[in-house]
Amino acid sequence: MALYLTSGELYTGETHELAGTTYSGKTRNAFSRRLIEGGEPARTRKTNGQLVGDDSSTPDVNEAFSQPKPTKKKKAKKT
């Protein structure tokens, strides 16, 4: 599982756990942020199936990987 900030950005740094919740950073301080578990980011593909490359003109955004789609909960059938 990958860890994401609450804003949806992928987090790859050190973590710690406190009371069942995972936080960023090695220890809890004013800069620690709560992290959420999610699916691994997947490579983005074009409509014809080719992999999309990263655009070097946008260094803060990686277009080659996309955020995983959230899983939808199945509705219970009414009887």
C-alpha positions in Angstrom: 0.0 0.0 0.0 1.1 3.5 -0.7 0.7 6.4 1.7 -0.9 9.7 0.7 -1.2 13.1 2.4 -4.8 14.2 3.1 -4.5 16.5 0.0 -4.0 13.4 -2.2 -0.3 13.7 -2.8 1.9 10.5 -2.7 4.2 10.5 0.4 7.5 8.6 0.3 9.3 9.9 3.4 9.7 8.4 6.9 6.6 7.7 9.0 5.6 6.9 12.5 2.4 5.5 14.1 0.6 7.0 17.0 -2.7 5.6 18.4 -3.3 3.6 15.3 -2.8 6.6 12.9 0.2 7.0 10.6 1.9 10.4 10.4 4.7 11.8 8.3 8.1 12.3 9.8 10.2 10.2 12.2 8.6 11.8 15.3 5.4 13.7 16.0 5.9 17.5 15.8 4.1 20.6 14.4 5.1 19.7 10.9 3.8 16.0 11.0 0.8 15.4 8.7 -1.7 12.5 8.9 -1.3 9.9 6.1 -3.9 7.8 4.4 -3.3 4.3 2.9 -4.2 3.9 -0.7 -3.5 1.9 -3.8 -0.1 2.0 -5.6 0.1 4.7 -8.4 -0.2 3.2 -11.9 1.5 4.2 -15.1 -0.7 6.4 -17.3 -1.5 5.1 -20.7 -2.7 6.9 -23.9 -5.9 5.8 -25.6 -3.9 3.6 -28.0 -2.2 1.8 -25.0 1.2 3.5 -25.1 2.8 4.6 -21.9 2.7 8.4 -21.3 6.1 10.0 -20.5 6.8 12.7 -18.0 6.7 16.3 -19.2 10.0 18.0 -18.3 8.5 21.5 -18.5 6.5 20.7 -15.3 9.1 19.6 -12.7 6.6 19.5 -9.8 4.1 17.2 -11.5 4.8 13.6 -12.8 2.4 12.9 -15.7 3.8 9.4 -16.1 2.0 8.1 -13.0 -1.7 8.6 -12.2 -3.5 8.4 -8.9 -5.4 5.1 -8.4 -9.1 5.3 -8.8 -11.1 5.0 -5.6 -12.9 1.8 -5.2 -16.7 2.1 -5.1 -18.6 0.4 -2.4 -21.3 -2.0 -3.7 -24.8 -1.1 -2.8 -26.8 -3.8 -1.0 -29.7 -5.1 -3.0 -33.1 -4.3 -1.6 -35.4 -7.3 -1.3 
